[in-house]
Amino acid sequence: LKSEEVQVSAGYTPRKFGRRYFHKDASRATAPPLDSVGLGGEPRSVVLQHPASGETASVTYWRPGDGYDPAAMREIAVLFRDRRSDEVIPVDPALVDMLVELRQRVGASPDSPIRLTSGYGSRATNASLARSNPNVAENSYHMRGQAALVELERRTQP
C-alpha cells in the first residue's frame, strides 16, 4: 500500500475525473450532486483518524431508510473541529460520502482509516493563516465544513 495525501472539497470544479471532479492541480477533489454518488444502498461507514491528536471516529453514518445518522455526523464534526479555537460546525454529508467513495476508488479496505490532517477552519483561523500564506483562499470550503486535507492508503499496482 502507498500513502497519498489529497485535498477534498464538496464543491464543484469543471475538470472531470471519473465520477469525481478535481481541481486543475488534481490534488483537490470535489463532489458532484449527491444523486450521482456511486455508494449504492448499503450502510455507509467510515473510520477517520486525526494523527496529531490520536483521536479516531469509527461510525456508520448513513443507513438505508434512515439516511444520515445525526449522532454519527456529530462525532465526525467533532473530529473535523477547528483545532485552534475548538469550534465545531456540521460537516457536509456530501464530503463524508466523497471520502468514502474516494477510499473505495483507491482500493483501500473499508476499515482502513482516513487520516484527517485538516478539516473545519473558522474565519479567524483562515484569516490568521492568510496573513502568513498568500495561497490561503479567502472563501475556503474549510470554513463551511465542506473540505478536508486527508491521507489515504491506496493499493499499488504489482
C-alpha positions in Angstrom: 0.0 0.0 0.0 1.1 3.5 -0.7 0.0 6.6 1.3 -1.3 9.6 -0.6 -2.5 13.0 0.7 -5.3 14.8 -1.1 -7.3 18.0 -0.6 -11.0 17.2 -0.8 -14.0 19.6 -1.0 -17.7 19.2 -1.6 -17.9 22.0 -4.2 -17.8 21.8 -8.0 -15.0 22.5 -10.4 -15.0 21.8 -14.1 -12.3 19.2 -14.5 -13.9 15.7 -14.5 -12.2 12.6 -13.4 -14.5 9.5 -13.4 -17.5 10.4 -11.3 -15.4 12.9 -9.3 -14.2 16.4 -10.2 -10.7 17.5 -9.5 -9.2 21.0 -9.3 -6.8 21.8 -12.0 -3.8 20.7 -9.9 -5.5 17.2 -9.4 -4.9 17.3 -5.7 -8.2 18.9 -4.8 -11.2 16.6 -5.3 -14.8 17.8 -5.3 -18.1 16.0 -5.4 -20.9 16.1 -7.9 -24.6 16.3 -6.7 -25.5 13.6 -4.2 -27.8 11.8 -6.6 -24.8 10.7 -8.7 -22.7 9.4 -5.8 -21.8 5.8 -6.5 -22.1 4.3 -3.0 -25.3 2.3 -3.5 -27.9 1.5 -0.9 -25.7 -0.3 1.6 -25.0 1.3 5.1 -22.0 3.7 4.9 -19.3 3.5 7.5 -16.1 5.4 7.9 -13.0 5.3 10.1 -11.5 8.8 10.5 -8.3 9.4 12.4 -6.6 12.7 13.4 -3.0 11.7 13.7 -1.8 14.8 15.6 -4.3 14.2 18.5 -4.7 10.4 18.2 -8.5 10.8 18.1 -10.5 8.3 16.0 -14.1 8.2 14.9 -15.4 4.9 13.6 -19.1 5.3 12.7 -21.8 4.1 10.4 -23.1 7.5 9.3 -25.8 6.5 6.8 -28.4 3.7 6.7 -31.0 2.9 4.0 -34.4 4.1 5.1 -32.9 6.2 7.9 -30.5 8.4 6.0 -27.7 10.2 7.8 -27.3 9.4 11.5 -27.2 12.7 13.4 -25.1 11.3 16.3 -22.5 9.8 13.9 -22.4 13.1 11.9 -21.8 15.0 15.2 -19.0 12.6 16.1 -17.4 13.3 12.6 -17.9 17.1 13.1 -16.0 16.9 16.5 -13.1 15.2 14.8 -13.2 17.9 12.0 -13.3 20.8 14.5 -11.1 23.8 14.3 -8.0 22.8 16.3 -7.1 26.4 17.2 -10.5 27.5 18.5 -12.1 24.2 19.3 -15.1 25.4 17.3 -17.3 22.6 15.8 -19.7 23.0 12.9 -21.7 20.4 10.9 -19.7 18.6 8.2 -21.3 18.5 4.8 -22.6 14.9 4.4 -21.5 15.1 0.7 -17.9 15.5 1.9 -18.1 12.3 4.0 -19.7 10.4 1.1 -16.9 11.6 -1.1 -14.2 10.5 1.3 -15.8 7.0 1.5 -16.1 6.8 -2.3 -12.5 8.0 -2.7 -11.4 5.3 -0.2 -13.2 2.7 -2.4 -11.7 4.1 -5.6 -8.1 3.9 -4.4 -8.7 0.3 -3.3 -8.3 0.8 0.4 -10.2 -1.6 2.7 -13.4 -0.3 4.4 -11.8 -0.4 7.8 -8.6 1.4 6.8 -8.6 4.9 8.5 -8.8 8.0 6.5 -6.3 10.3 8.2 -7.6 13.8 8.6 -4.9 16.5 8.6 -7.2 19.5 8.3 -10.9 19.8 8.5 -13.0 22.8 9.6 -11.3 26.1 9.9 -13.0 29.1 11.4 -13.0 32.5 9.8 -10.5 33.7 12.4 -8.2 30.7 11.8 -8.5 31.2 8.0 -7.6 34.9 8.4 -4.6 34.1 10.6 -3.3 31.5 8.1 -3.8 34.0 5.2 -1.6 36.6 6.9 1.4 34.2 6.5 0.4 32.3 3.4 -0.8 34.0 0.2 -2.3 30.8 -1.1 -5.0 30.6 1.6 -8.4 31.0 -0.1 -10.4 34.0 1.2 -13.7 31.9 1.0 -12.2 28.5 1.8 -14.5 25.5 1.7 -12.9 24.6 5.1 -14.9 27.4 6.7 -18.1 25.7 5.6 -17.3 22.2 6.7 -17.0 21.2 3.0 -13.3 20.5 2.7 -10.6 18.3 4.2 -7.0 17.5 3.8 -6.7 13.8 4.2 -4.3 11.0 3.7 -5.4 7.6 2.4 -3.7 4.3 1.9 -4.1 3.0 -1.7 -3.2 -0.2 -3.4 -0.2 0.0 -5.7 -0.1 -2.0 -8.9 2.0 -5.2 -8.6 
